[in-house]
Amino acid sequence: MNFIDVGIAVMTKRPAYPILILALVILLFSLGVSKISAAQKSNIAKISGFVLDYNNKPLHKATVAIFGPHGFKRNLLTDCNGRFTIHVTHEGWYEVYVGYDNPKTPGMDYVPAVWRAYLEPGSEVSNTFVLERGATIYVEGDIWLVEKNRPARYFKFTVVKPDGSSLPGRSLRVYGSDGDLSKRFHFDPRIVVVPAETRIAIKVFVKVDHLSREFMLRGEGGCFKVSQGEILHVDVHEDALKFNIKIVKSKIDSALNLLKDAEDVGFLVTHERNDLLRAYDLIDSAVLSLKRKSYDEAFAKLRNAYTIITDSTNRLQGLLQIGFQSALILPLLFVFISSASAYLITDRYRGYRVMMREKNLFSFSLNPIIASLLYAAFIGLFYAVFPGCRMVQWEIFIAIVVSAFIIGQILIVASPRIMRESKGERRSIQLKSAIIVAFSMACRNLRRRRLRTILSLTNIIILVFGFIALTSVSPGYGLILRSLRPAYSVDAILIRDVPSDTSATFIPLSEQLMEWLEENPNVTLISPKAENTPRSPMNPIGYLYTEDGDAIIVDGVIGIKPSIEANITHINDIVVIGNYLEDDDPFGILVSSMIHDEYKVNVGDKLYGFGKVFTIRGFFDPDALEKFPDLDSQTIVPFQIDAFSGEAIPCQSDNVIIIPYETALQLPDVYTSRVIIQLKDHVDYRRFADVIAYMWEYRVYIAHPGKLEMLYLGEYIEMEGTGLIPFLMILVILNIGVSMMGSVNERRDEIGALLSVGLNPTHVACLFVAEALVIGLIGGGLGFLAGISGYRLLPAFLQGALQIREKVSAEWSLIALFLSGLTSVVAALIPALRASTMITPSLLRRWRLDMKIPAVDKRGWSLELPIKLRKRELEPFIGFIMMRLRERQLGLTWTISGLSLQENPEDKDALKRITFRVHIEKFGWSDNELIISRDERSGYYNVKMICKPHRRSQEAVFEIATHIRRIILEWEALTFEVATPYDPSLRQLYTLINVYTPTSLYVITSKPEIKDEINALQRRLEIEGIKPPKFIISHVDPLNVKECMKIAEDIVSRVDVVCISGEPSSISASLAMTALKQKKMICYVIDPLPPEERMKKPFEVLKVVNL
C-alpha cells in the first residue's frame, strides 16, 4: 500500500465531519481573496482622455505627461483614436500636460495644454484636449533693467492678447525660467509657444535681486502673428529699452516736480536744472541709438541719465529736508553772533538808571538791548533770504526763535560762573580765568579801535561771503576718470571688479559679462585671467606632489589663455627653463625655477594634485613674476591673507603656479579676476569703456601707447569756485595782519605795562590771538548770513556762470566759522609774535616770573639777566642804565651810591662793568656789578649781575634783581625819539638811526632846504631793510641864540635821546643845556674822518658815546 492508499484507508475509517470543516475553510479563504481583490480595485483611480486637433480629429502619438503627488511622473502616447488611459493609486492633485509636434517643421505645431484634476480612491476623471494650432517665438538677448547693473536671470513670458488681456482655453500660456516647460521638461526658457495665425503679444516679467518689472513684447507691428509650425526669433532689446526709457522719463518727471517745489520755496537749483537737462539730452541720444540698433550704447546712455537723475533727486530731496532742519537750528548761531556783536558795540556793564526825585526807580544794561535788536535784525534777514524758513510754520518758527534767544542768553550769563575756578594757593593765572580775561580784554581793545575792527570785520565778511555764495562743495555720484602710469604700449581694455574690503583683492567677474563680450561683434580678442581668492598661508589652495612623493605648497594660481595673454602682456618672457604653455595642452603647467632646483624636477615631469595630472612645460623666474605688472600696472601675482594684519598681500612667487584658464577654473576658490579685450580698429575705446562702466559698473582701464586711464562709477567731491578762496584768504590775511601790526606799534606802551605787571610774552601774544578770534567768529557769522543772502542778490547771469549749489546745511555755518577763525588767527600770528617780542625780542630775552635762585660763587650771588644786546645797542643801553640808577641816588629806603663805569675792566671776559652799591633799609647794603660780555657763538652781548649782600640775604638779592628787571623792561618798552643837529655828510644821522632805531628823528638845521639829502638817506635805509623814521625838520638861525634855545626846549621835551655833536655850535650847545636841564639821555657821535673826507662815505656807522 502506498502513502496515498494508506491515507484513504485511514480517512474511510474516521467520522464524516472533518471533511465538512475542510470544505468550510476553503470556502472562507476564497471569499477573503475576492474581497481583497475588490478592495484593491476600489483604491485605483483612473485618468483618461482624448487629444484632438483644432478640427476635432484625434492626434495619434500625442505626448501626455502626468505629474502627481509623492513625485509621481508618467509619460505616455495616445493611440490611433487619440485616447490615453492611466491608473494611479495616490490621492491628490494631478497635472496632465498634452503636446503634439511635427518634427518636420522648425517650430512647435500645437500649443501645449494643461489640465489639473483632483483624484480620490476609486474615482475616474476624463478630459478631452483640443490643441490649438501653434508656432514658436524664440526670445533673444539679455533683459536689462536700468536700475540694475546686471542682466536678469529670472524672467517669465506670458502669452496674451495685444491689449494685454488673457487668452481663453486651457493651453499653456506661461513660459520662461519659471515656466512649466522649463521646470518640468527642461525646455529652453527662451522658447514661447503661441497660437498660430493669431495676433498676440508677450507680457515679460523680470526680476533682478529684489526689483521686479513687467513690460509688453509686441514687436514692430504692435503684435505677433506666426504661421503654424514656424519659428520667429524676436530680439527683446528694443522693447526692453523702450520700457527702460519710460522708467527714466517717469523718474525725471518726479525729479522735475521736486525741482519745481524747491524753486517755489526759493532755493537756488540752477545746477540741478542743468543736470536734469543733460539727462534729457542723454535720453534723446539713447532713443537715436535705439533707432540705429545700437542697443548697448543706448542702454549705457540710459544708465548715465538714470545716474544723473537719481543723484539730482537725492540732492533735491536733501535740499528740502536739510533746509527745513537748518531753519530750526541756525537761530542759535545768530544768538551768539548778536551777543558777541553787542559786546563790540558797548561794554557789558554799561547801563542807565531811571530816577525820579533823586530816587533810583530801576536800572538796565544797554548790552542785552543791543543784542536783542541785533538778533531781531539777523532773524528778520535770515527769514527773508533763507528758503528753509518758509517751509516751517510761522508759529513754530517764532517759538523756536524766542526759545533759542532765551537759551542763548542763559548760557551767556551762566558761562562765566561755570568757568569760574576755585581760589587756591597758586599765584599763576588759571586757564579758565585766563580765557575769560583774554576775551574780555580783546573785546575792550577792539572797541577802542573801532575803525580797525570794522575794517578787519569787513575783510572776514568778504572772505566768508565769497566762500558761501561763490563756491560749491558737494558729494556726487557719477563717472570718474583718472590717469595712471602705463605699463604696456598696447591698445586694450582691462575689466575688473574691486571690493571695498581690504582682505579681498577682487570680486569674480560674472559669466554674463564673459558671454556678453563673446557675443559682442566689436570685440576681437578676449584674454581672461583666473586666480584664487586670498587665503591664509596656514590654509593653502592645495598641494602638488612629484613622482617621488614630495609635496609642493600652492598658495597662488594664475589661469590664462596662453597665446592670447602672451600677445598682450608678454608673460612668456618670464620663462627661463623649458617652454611656455600651449593652447591645446589643458594640463600643462609652469612652476617656479626654485622647484626645479629644490625638488630636482625637470621639463616633462608629472605633478599630481587637485585630482589631476599636470605636465611641467617650463619654469619661470620668481623674481620676474613678482615684478611683472598687469595691464593696469598692478601686480599679476595672486594675493594671500597676512597672518598678522589680516590684509591681503602678494603671494610668494615660489608658491605660484600658472596653468590654462579653463583648467584653473576647476580648482577650488579660483575665479575670473579680470579680462583684457581688444576692439576693432574703428571702435572708440573710450566709448566702449563708458558702456561697460555704466552697464556693469565694473572698473575699466583704458590702455593706449604711453597712456593709461581708469574709469569707474563712484562717489566724488564736486568743487566749483574753490580756487578763489586761497587768494581771498591771502588778501584777508595780509589786510588784517597789516592792520594788527599797526595796532601793535600803537600799543607799545600798553604792552610794556602789561609785562611790567606780571604778564609774560605768551600772555601778550594770546591777547592778540583772542582779538583775532573775536573778529573771526563775529565776521564768520555775519559773512555766513551775507553769503546765504548772496544767493538771492547775485545776478542771474553770474549764478549761471558759476554753476554753484546752494549751501543749506547748518554744518556750513560751522565750516564758515572755522575758516574765518583760522584766517584771523593766521593773520594775527606775526603781529602777536611781534607784540610778545617787542619788549623781549626773542625767547632768549624772556623773563620768567618764577625766577630761580641765583647761583652763588666766590664773588657773590650770580644772576644772568634775560637780555641779549646787539653791538649797536651797547652804548644806548649803558647810558639808559646809568641814567636810571643815577635817579635812585637820593632815595629814602632804597638808595644807590658809588655808581661807576669801567670801559676795559681787568676781567678778560668782561667788556664793560657797571659797579654800584645799594642801601636797603630792611637788608642793609650790597655791592653789585653789571658785567657786559660778548657771546662768541651767537654774537650777542650778555648782561650778568653779581650781588654781594652785606648779610648774604637772599631777599636782598631778589629785591635788587627785581629793580634791575624793571629797568630792563623799561628799556625794552622804550620807543626812542632822537634829536640831533643836522650833519651835511649824513654820517651822524645814519649812525643814530642804526643805533637807536628811532620812530621819529628831530633834525635842527640852519640850511633852508635839506629835502634831497633826507630823501637820499631814506632810500639808503630802505635798500638796507631798515624802516626809516619820521623826519621832523626845524630850521633856525644859528646867530639867534634865543630862538635856538626856544626850539631846543620844545624838541627836547618830546624826545628821549639828545645828540649834541655837530655844527653849528650854537645849536649843539642849546641842545646840551636843555637836555641837562630836562635830564634826558645825552650822546655824542665820534667821527674820526676830517670834514672834507666825510662826504665820500656818508653811510658808515660811527661810535656813539653816552655822556
SEPA-507937 format. One record per residue (C-alpha): x, y, z; residue in one letter. Coordinates in steps of 0.2 Angstrom, whole numbers, plus 2048, in hexadecimal, padded with zeros to 3 digits. Each point is the difference from the previous one (the first is absolute). Layout:
XYZA
...
***
This chain:
800800800M
8078107FCN
7FF811809F
7F08057F7I
7F77F0803D
804800812V
7FA811802G
7EF7FB7F7I
7FE7F180BA
80380B810V
7F480D7FAM
7F27F37FCT
8017FA812K
7FE811808R
7F080A803P
7F880B7F1A
801811809Y
8138047FDP
7FC8017EDI
7F380D803L
80C80B80AI
80D7FF7F2L
7F38057F3A
7FA80F80BL
812806802V
8038007EDI
7EF8097FEL
80580E80CL
8128027F8F
7F88037EFS
7F480D807L
80F809808G
80A8017F0V
7F28067F6S
7FD80E80DK
812805800I
8008017EDS
7F080A800A
80880C80DA
8108027F6Q
7F68047F1K
7F680D809S
810809805N
8068037EEI
7FB8107F7A
8008037EEK
80580E7F5I
7FA7FF7EES
7FD80C7F1G
8018047EEF
80C80C7F7V
7F98087F1L
80680D7F3D
7F78107FDY
7F57F77F3N
7FB7F480EN
80A7F27F8K
8097F480BP
813802801L
80A7F0800H
80F7FF80AK
7FD810809A
80B802810T
7F77FF811V
80A804810A
7F87FD811I
807807810F
7F87FC811G
8047FF812P
80F7F8808H
80B8037F1G
7F47F77F4F
8058027EEK
7FA7F67F0R
8028037EEN
7F57F77F3L
7FA8027EEL
7EE8007F9T
7FA7F27F5D
7F98027EFC
7F0806807N
80980E80AG
7FB7F7810R
80B7FE80FF
7FD7F7811T
80A7FE80FI
7FC7F9812H
80780980FV
8007FA812T
80381080BH
7F380D804E
8048127FCG
80280D7F2W
8067FA7EFY
80680B7F2E
7FE7F97EEV
80B8087F2Y
7FB7FD7EEV
80B8047F1G
8027FC7EEY
80D8057F4D
8057FC7EEN
8137FD800P
8008067EDK
7FC812805T
80C80C808P
7F480580EG
7F37F880BM
7F07FC7F6D
7F480080FY
7FF80A810V
8027F580FP
7F17FE80BA
7FF7FD813V
7F27F980BW
8007FE812R
7F57F4809A
7FD7F9812Y
7FF7ED801L
7F97F680FE
8017ED802P
7F67F77F4G
7FB8107F6S
8028027EDE
8038117F7V
8008037EES
80380F7F5N
8018047EDT
80E80B7FBF
7FE80A7F0V
8118077FCL
8028117F7E
80A8027F1R
811806806G
8108097FBA
810804809T
808811805I
8127FF806Y
80480F80BV
8128067FDE
80B80B80AG
803805812D
7F380980AI
807810809W
7F880B80CL
806811801V
800800813E
80C7F1800K
8127FC7FAN
7FD7EE7FCR
7F47F87F3P
7F17F6807A
8027EE803R
7EE7FD805Y
7F38047F3F
7EF7FB7FCK
7F68017EFF
7ED800800T
7F77FF7EFV
7F280C800V
7F580A7F4K
8078107F8P
7F680A80DD
8087F680EG
7F07F6805S
8017ED802S
7FD7F37F2L
7F27F4803P
8037ED801G
80A7F4809R
8108027F6S
810803808L
803813801R
80F80280CV
8127FD7FBY
811806805G
80C7FB80ES
7F27FD80BD
7F47F87F3G
7F97EF801D
8097FA7F0L
811806807S
7FE7F9811K
7F87EF7FCR
8067FC7EFF
81180A7FFH
7FA80B7F1F
80B80F7FBD
7F880E80BP
80180B7F1R
7F37F67F6I
7EE806800V
7F37F67F7V
7F280B7FAV
7F07FD7F7P
8038007EDA
7F780C7F4E
7FB80B80FT
805811805R
8087FF811I
80C80980BA
80C7FA80EI
800807811K
812800808V
8027FF812F
813802806V
807800811K
812805805V
8047FE813D
7F1808808H
7FA80B7F2L
7F37F97F4S
7F98087F0R
7F37FC7F3E
7FF8067EEF
7F87FA7EFM
8097F87F2L
7F68057F0R
80D8027F2G
80080D7F3E
7EE7FE7FAG
7F9800812G
7FD7EE800C
8067EF7FAF
7F77F47F4K
80A7F07FBV
7FB7F27F4S
7FD7EE807Q
8117F7803G
80A80F7FDE
80D80880BI
803813803L
80F807808H
7FC810809V
80E80B808D
7FA806811V
80C80F800H
7F580C7F7E
7F17FE80BD
80A7FF810A
8098107FBL
7EF8087FDK
7FA7FB811F
810806808N
7FD8117F7I
7EF801808K
8077FD811I
80E80D7FEV
7F380D7F9K
7F57FC80FS
80E80380CK
8058107F8I
7EE806801D
8017FD813S
811809801A
7F880F7F6L
7F280080DN
80D80180EL
80980D7F6L
7F080B7FFK
7FD7FE813D
811806804A
7FF80F7F4E
7EF804807D
808801811V
80E80A7FAG
80F7F57FFF
80E8027F3L
7FF7F17F5V
8088067F0T
80D7F2801H
7F27F2803E
7F68077F1R
80F7FF7F5N
8037EE806D
7EE7FB7FCL
8028097EFL
80F7F67FCR
7F77F0805A
7F28057F4Y
80D8017F2D
8077EF805L
7EF7F97FEI
7FE8077EFD
8117FA7FBS
7FB7EF806A
7F08007F6V
80B8047F0L
80C7F2805S
7F17F4802L
7FA8057EEK
8127FB7FAR
7FE7EF809K
80F80580BS
7F87F880FY
80F80080CD
8048127FCE
7EE805803A
7FF7F7810F
810807806A
7F98127FDK
7F07FB809L
80B7FB80FR
8098107FFN
7F080A800A
7F97F580EY
81080380AT
7FE8137FEI
7EE800803I
8027F6810T
80E80B806D
7F680F7FDS
7F17F9808T
80A7FC810N
8078127FFR
7EF8087FFL
7F87F580DQ
80F80480CG
7FF8127FBL
7EE801806L
8027F580FQ
811808806I
7F98127FDG
7F17FC80BF
80C7FA80EQ
80C80E7FES
7F280D802A
7FD7F8812L
813800805I
8088107F9L
7F780C80CP
80C7FA80DL
80E8067F6L
7F98117FEF
7FD801813V
8137FF803F
80480B7F1I
7F580D806S
8067FF812S
8128017FBA
7FC80E7F4S
7F880980FA
8107FE80AY
8098097F2L
7F480E800I
7FF804813T
8077F9810D
7F67F3809R
7FF80A810Y
7FB8107F8R
7EE805805G
7F480E804Y
7F6804810R
7EF8077FFV
7FD80C80FM
7F280B806M
80280D80ER
8127F9803E
7F97EF803K
8077F17F6N
7F07F87F8L
80A7F37F6F
80F7FD7F6S
8047F67F0F
80F7FB7F6S
8018067EEL
8097F07FAN
7F17F4800P
7F580D7F7I
80D8027F2I
8027ED7FFA
7ED7FE7FFS
7FE80D7F2L
80F7F87F7L
7F87EF802Y
7EF8067F9A
8098087F1A
80A7F07FDF
7F07F5801I
7F680B7F5G
80E8007F3L
8027ED802F
7ED7FD7FEY
80080B7F0A
80F7F87F7V
8007EE806F
7F37F57F7P
7FF7F380EG
7F880C80BC
7F18017F5R
7FE7ED802M
7FD802813V
7EF805806Q
801812806W
7FA7FC812E
80D7F3802I
80E80B7F9F
7FC80E80CI
8007F480FA
8117F97FAI
8078117FEV
7FB806811V
8057F0809S
8118017F7A
803812806F
7FB7FB812I
80B7F1801I
80E80A7F8G
7FF80E80DQ
7FF7F380EI
8107F87FAL
8098117FDI
7FC805812V
8047F0808A
8107FC7F7S
80B80C80AP
7F97F7810R
8037EF7F8I
8128047FCM
804809810R
80D7F6809E
8037FE813S
80D80A808K
8107F8805G
811803806E
8078017EER
8058117FAR
8007FB7EES
7F28057F4I
7F37F27FFQ
7FB7FA7EFL
7ED803801K
803811808S
80D8047F3A
7F47FC7F2I
7F280C807I
80D80E804V
8087FE7EEA
7EF8017F7F
7FA80E80BS
81080A7FDM
7FF7FC7EDA
7EE8077FFC
80580F809R
80F8037F5N
7F67FE7F1L
7F380D806R
80E80C802R
8067FE7EER
7EF8007F8R
8078057EEL
80C7F2800R
7F47F3807T
7F38057F2I
80D7FE7F3L
8057EF806S
7EE7FB802L
7FD8057EET
80E7F67FAN
7FA7F0809I
7EE8037FAI
8068027EEI
80A7F0801L
7F27F6808V
7F38077F4F
80B7FB7F1G
8027EE808F
7ED7FE802I
7F98097F1A
80D7FD7F3L
8067EE803T
7F87EF800S
8067F1809V
7F57F17FFS
8017ED7FFP
7FA7F87EFG
7FF7F07F7Y
8057FD7EFG
80D7FB7F4L
812803806I
80F8007F4L
8127FF807R
8118007F8S
80C7F2805L
8127FC7FBR
7FF7F37F1P
8097F0801A
7FE7FA7EDY
8008097EFS
7F07F77FAV
7EE8057FCD
7F57F680CA
7F380080DI
8027F7811L
7F07FD80AI
8007FB813R
7F480280FD
80980780FV
7F87FD812P
80180D80ES
8067F380CD
813800803T
8007ED803S
7FA7FD7EEA
8098057F0T
7F27FD7F3F
7EE7FB7FDI
7FE7F27F3P
7FA8067EFL
7EF7FA7FCS
7FD7F27F2E
7F480C7F9Q
80D80D7FCL
80B7F27F8M
7F17FB7F5E
7FC8127FCW
8128037FAL
8017F07F6E
7F08057F7E
8058127FDN
8058037EEP
80C80E804N
80B7F580BV
80E7F87F7T
80A7F880EL
7FC7FA812I
80D7FC80CS
7F97FB811P
80B7FD810K
7FA7F480DA
808800812E
7FC7FA811N
7F880A80ET
80C80580EP
8037F380DR
80B7FF80FS
8117F87FEP
7FB7F380DM
7F17FB7F4N
8087FF7EFP
7F67FD7F0I
8077EE800G
80F7F67FCY
8097F87F1L
80A7F0802Y
80F7FB7F5T
8027EE7FAE
80C7FE80FD
7F280580CG
806811805D
7F380C804A
8008127F8I
7F680D809I
7F480A7F4V
7FB811807D
7FC8087F0G
7F87FB7EFV
80180A7F0I
7F57FA7F2G
8028077EEI
7FD7FD7EEK
8127FE7FBP
8028077EFS
7F480E802I
808806811E
8117FF7F8A
7FA80B7F2N
7FB80E80CI
80B7FF810T
80E7F57FAH
8007F580FI
8097F37F6N
81080B803D
8017FA812I
8037EE7FBV
8137FC803V
8007ED7FEI
7F67F67F4G
7F18067F5N
7F180B803Y
7EE7F9801L
7F77FB7F0E
7ED8027FDD
7FC7EE7FCD
8097F9810D
7F380280EP
80B7F880DF
8108097FCG
80780980FI
80E80D804L
808800811V
80E80A808S
8127FC7FCS
8027FE813M
7F67F07FEI
80C7FA7F2H
80F80380CD
7F97FA810E
7F57F17FBY
80B7FB7F1K
7F27FF7F4V
8028047EDN
7F68047F1V
7F47F27FCG
7FE7FA811D
7EF7FD808K
7F880980FL
7F17F8808Y
7F380A809G
7EE807800F
7FB7F07F9G
80A8037F0K
8117FB7F8V
80A80F7FAF
80F8007F5T
80D80D803I
80380A7F0R
80C80D807G
80780980FF
7FE813803F
80B80C809D
7F7804811P
808811801D
7FA8057EFA
7EF7FA804L
80080A810E
8048107F6K
7F57FC7F1F
7F280C7FEP
7EE7FE7F9D
7F980C7F4L
7FA80B80ED
811801807S
7FC7F580FQ
8097F0804T
7FA7F17F7I
8047F580FV
7F17F980AP
7FE806812F
8007F7811Q
7FA806811I
80D80680BD
8007F7811A
80380F80AF
7F780F7F8S
7F27F67F8G
80380A7F0E
8037F97EFA
8127FF7FAI
8087F87F0P
8047EE801C
8127FA800Q
8047FD7EES
8087EF804D
7EF7F9805N
7F78067F0V
7FB7F57F2I
7FA8057EEI
7F47F57F7I
7F38027F2P
7F180A804Y
7F37F37FEE
80A7F480BT
80280D80DA
7EE803802L
7FE7EE805Q
80B80380FL
7F9805811P
7FC812803D
8078057EFV
7F680D7F6Y
80180C7F2T
809810808S
80280A7F0R
7FE8007EDV
80A8097F3I
7F78047EFI
8058087F0Q
7F48087F4L
7FE8037EDK
80B80E7F9D
7F180B7FDH
7F97FE812V
80380E80CD
8077F9810Y
7FA80E80BR
7EE7FE7FAR
8017ED802F
807802812A
7F280C804D
7F37F37FBV
8097F380BI
80180C80FA
7EE8057FFY
7F97EF7FCM
80A7F580CW
80780D80CE
8117F77FFY
810809801R
8078037EEV
8128047FBY
8038077EFI
8127FD7FAA
8088097F1H
8128027FCP
80780C80DG
7EF802809K
7F67F780DL
7EF806807E
7F57F880DM
7ED8027FEL
7F37FC80CY
7EF805808L
802807812G
7FE80D80CE
80A8107FEY
802812807I
7F980D7F4E
809811803M
7FC8107F7E
808811803G
80B7FA80ET
8108067F7G
7FA812805L
8017FC812I
8137FF803P
8038117F7F
7F280880BL
8087F880FM
8118077FCI
7F98117FDL
7F6800810V
80F7F980AI
80B80E7F9L
7F380E804N
7FC7FA811I
8137FD804G
8058127FAV
7F180780AS
8057F6810M
8138047FEM
7FB813800G
7F67FC810S
80F7F8808V
80B80F7FCN
7F380C807E
7FF7F5810R
8127FF804R
7FE809811D
7F17F5804E
80A7F07FDI
80E80780BG
7F480380DA
7F87EF7FFL
8127F8801L
80480B80FS
7F17FA80AV
8047ED7FEG
7FB7FA7EFL
80C7F67F6N
8028017EDP
7F57F17FDT
7F2809809H
8028107F5V
8007F57F0A
7F07F8806C
7F7810802L
8038047EEF
7FB7EF7FBV
7F080280AA
7FC8107F7E
8027F77EFA
7F57F2806L
7F280D805V
8028087EFI
8007EF7F7G
7F07F9809L
7F68107FFI
8058037EEG
7FD7ED7FCG
7EF801806G
7FC8107F7L
8087FA7F0G
7F67F0801F
7F080A801L
80680B7F2A
8057F17F6G
7EF7F8801I
7F98117FBS
80B8007F1G
7F77F27F8Y
7F180B7FER
80B8107FCL
80C7FA7F3L
7FB8037EEP
7F87F27F7A
80E8007F3F
80D7FE80DL
7F77F2809Q
7FF7F77EFG
8128037FCA
8067FA811L
7F57F0800Q
8007FF813I
7F57F680CR
7F880980EE
8077FC812K
7F07FD80BV
8077F580DS
804807811A
8117F7800E
80580D7F3W
7FF80E80ES
80C7F680AL
80C7FE7F1I
7FE8137FDA
804804812L
80F7F47FFF
8078087F0L
7FE812807S
8077FB811G
80F7F87F8L
80380E7F4T
7FF80D80ES
80C7F680BV
80D7FD7F2V
7FF8137FCA
803804812A
80F7F4803L
80E80C7FAI
7F880F809P
7FE7F6810A
8127FA7FEL
8058127FER
7F780680FA
8077F280BS
8128047FAT
7FE8137FFM
806801812I
8097F0800T
8057FD7EDP
8037EE802S
7FE7F180BL
812803806L
7FA811808R
7F17F8809R
7FF803812W
7F67F380BR
7F680680FL
8057F180AD
8138057FFM
80C7F2806K
80C80380FI
8108077F9P
8107F7801A
80C80480DV
8138017FDD
80F807808K
7FB8127FAR
7EF7FF806G
7EE7FC7F9W
8017FE7EDS
7F18037F5L
7FF8007EDE
7F480E7FBL
7F37FC7F2P
80780B7F3I
80A7FF7F0K
8088107F9L
8068037EER
81080A7FFK
7F88107FAR
7F57FF810E
80E80080CL
802812802E
7EE805801P
7FD7F280CF
80E80580CI
7FB8127FFG
7EE7FB805F
8057F580EI
80C80D807M
7F280D7FFM
7F37F6809R
80C7FA80EL
806812802R
7EE805803E
7FF7F5810R
80F809808Q
7F580A80BL
7F37F3806G
7FA7FE812L
7FF7ED802T
8097FB7F1W
80F80A7FAT
80F7FD7F4I
811807802S
8127FD7F9G
7F97FF7EEL
80E7FE7F3S
8047F97EFL
80F7F67FCQ
8048007EDE
80D7F3800N
7FF7F6810P
80E7F4805E
7F57F17FED
8047FA7EFK
7EE7F97FDD
7F8811804A
7FF80E7F3L
7F880D80CK
7FC800812R
7F480B80AI
803800813T
7F480780DF
7FB7FE812R
7EE7FE805V
7FA805812H
7F07F8805I
7F8804810E
7FA7EE804K
8107F77FAF
80E80B801G
80C8047F2W
8067F57F1S
80F8037F4D
7FA7FC7EFN
8077FE7EEE
7F88007EFL
80C7F77F4I
7FE8017EEI
8097F37F5S
7FF7F97EFR
7FA7EF7FBD
80B7FA7F2E
7F47F37FAR
7F180B7FES
8088117FEG
7F480780DY
80680980FY
7FA7F9811N
7FD809810V
8047F8811K
7FD807811M
80A7FC80FI
7FA804812C
80A800810K
7F380380DP
807806811H
7F67F2809R
8007F47F1R
7ED802800S
7F77F77F3Q
7F280D802E
80C80E7FCA
8067F87F0V
7EE7FE7FAF
7FC812804E
80E8067F7I
7FD7F47F1A
7EE8067FFT
8058127FFH
80D7FC7F2I
7F27F67F7R
7F580F800R
80D80B7F8I
8037F27F3I
7EE7FF7FCL
7FF8137FFE
80E8007F4W
7F87F37F5E
7EF80A800A
8098107FCL
7FC8087F0T
80E80B7FBF
7FE8117F9E
8108097FDV
8058127FDA
8108057F7T
80880E7F7P
8017FE7EDY
8107F87F9D
8028047EEP
80A7F07FDS
7F17F6807L
80C7F580AR
7FA805810Q
7ED7FE7FBL
8047EF7F9Y
8097FB810T
7F280580CL
7F37F77F6I
80A7F0800N
804801813V
7EF806807Y
7F47FB7F2T
7F580F804P
7EE8027FBT
8038137FES
8108097FCL
800813804Y
80D8097F6V
804812803I
8098097F2T
8058117FAS
7FF7FC7EEK
7F08057F7P
7FD7F07F6E
8077EE804I
7F17F67F8K
80B7F87F3D
80D7FA80DE
7F27F980BI
7F87F77F1N
8117F87FCA
8027FA812L
7EF7F87FFQ
8047F77F0R
8107F9808R
7F77FA80FL
7F27F87F6E
80D7F77F5I
8087F9810E
7EF7FA807G
80080D80EI
7EF809803K
8048137FEP
7FA80B80FP
7F480E7FEK
80C80F7FDF
7FA811808I
80B80E7FAI
802811809S
80880E7F8H
80980D80BV
80B80F7FFD
8107FA809P
804813805L
7F0802809N
8047F7810V
7EF804808K
7F77F77F1E
80C7F1801C
7FC7FE813M
7EE8017FDK
8007F37F2I
80B7F580AA
7F5801810E
7F17FB7F5D
8097F17F7I
8097F980FV
7F07FF80AS
7F97F47F2R
80F7F57FEV
80A7F380BD
8118027F9V
8098107FCV
8107FF7F5C
80B810803I
80D7FD7F3S
80080A7F0G
8008127F9E
7FC80E802P
806800812S
7F180B806S
7F47F37FBI
80A7F2809S
80280B80FA
7EE804801S
7FC7ED7FFL
80D7FC80EA
7FA80C80CM
7ED7FC7FET
8047ED801A
809803810L
7F280A807K
7F37F47FBQ
80B7F1805K
7FF7F77EFK
80D7F47FAM
80E8087F7I
80B7F87F3C
80F8067F5Y
8047F97EFV
8137FE7FDI
8058027EED
8137FD7FDP
8008067EEL
8048137FCP
7F180A7FAP
8067FF7EEE
8017ED800E
7EF7FD808R
7F68047F0M
8087F17F7K
7F97F380CK
7EF806806P
7F97EF806F
80C7FA80DE
7FC7FC812V
80A80A80CL
8047FE813K
7F380780BV
805806812V
7F380380EN
80480F80BL
***
